[in-house]
């Protein structure tokens, strides 16, 4: 009996020493994960016709917080003309009816519902093809009429520019310039970029890499992507093996390599669902 009690006490001592050592060298961990303030868990994540919704905790906009939103919109020729088509007929592209503009209006309508306290929202729209172009900013956009928003942005988003290529860096650089100009007008709680494209980037690899790095350092963890369609197009960027990235992989680079921040719409009809899913809880 004495020997059994002595053995038990010895085992308990060894366990205590082992536990203290594991705590002191940092190897002792809790089973509960730390929850960061800006990463509130999101219930009811859904898959939609547009694609997978944003991952839990990725708050695109939050009630009670002002939002400075930079929307970078592809304006390449493939939106109007299918580059794989022999006829090259205008209207055969991925979004000739400019459903992307309707989707933008639906996103703003969803913001009006989400931000019930009337938080300030500023949007800044940039388009890109061979070059980038700023369409300007709109303050307090949730209080604006759709007709005002359309009058300002639809012509620049929806007019056919010819068969331009897809140069991501051109749009990113213009958006960053606009952000630098707007900074003096006051600080917003959330500063976010939404990047839309239907194809892979054709910029020089170094120019594109530099633009993406600057975008993600300016908007850390707050760059989101909308990808229209699924193409066999390839990006000028390469992986570690020297293989060119696909369109999906290319857009993932833009959002900081987080696949959960890229939402895919299978066709133009799904763009509204894709954009508004950014606000799903």
C-alpha positions, 0 to 999 in steps of 0.5 A: 500500500505504501509503495503504491501511494509513493509511486502515485505521488512520484508520478504526480510530481513528474507530471507537474514538472512536465506541465510547468516546463511546457508552460515556460517554453511556450508549448502549452496552448489553449483549446480556445482560439483567440477572436480578433475584434474585426473578425466576428464570426459569421453564421449562415454562410451560403453558396449562391449561383454567383459562387462562394460567399466571403469567408466568416469574419471578412467584413466588407462593410459594418454598421456603425463604421464609415466606408471608403470604397474604391471600385476598380472595373475591367473595361477590356474588349472581352466584355463586349466581344468574345475573343475566341469567336471567329465573328468578333461580333459586338454582343458576344462578350461576357457582359455586353449589356453592362450587367456590372453597372446594375450589380454595382447599383444593387451593391449600393442598395444593399449597403443602404439596408446594412448601414441603417444608421446612415454611416458615410460611404464614399465610392470612387470608380476606376476603369481599366483596359489598356489604360486606367481612367478615374471616373471620380468620387461620390460622397454620402453615396447611400443617400444618393438616388440611383439616377444620380449614380447612373448619370455619373458612372454608367457612361464611363463603365458601359461605353465600348472602348474597342478591343482593349486588353486587360491590364490590371496594374493600370487600374490599380495605379489610378485607384491608388492615386485617387486614394492618395488625393482623397486622404486629405478629406478625412479618415474613414473607419474602413478603406476597401478595394473591390476589383472586377475582371473577366480575364487574366492580367496582361501587364508586364510581370514586374509592373503588375507585382509592384502594383499588387504589393502596393495595393495590399499594403495600402488596403491590408486584408481589405481587397476583394475580387469579383471574377466574371466567368471561367476562361482559359486565359492565362496571366503574365504572372508565373508560379514558382515552377515557371507556369503562367497563372490561370485567370482565377489564380491571377485575381487571387494575387490581387486580393492578397492570395486569399481565395475566400475574397474572390467571388465568381459569377458564372455569367453576367446574370449572376453579378448582382448576387456576387456583389451583394454576397459581400454583405452576407452574414 
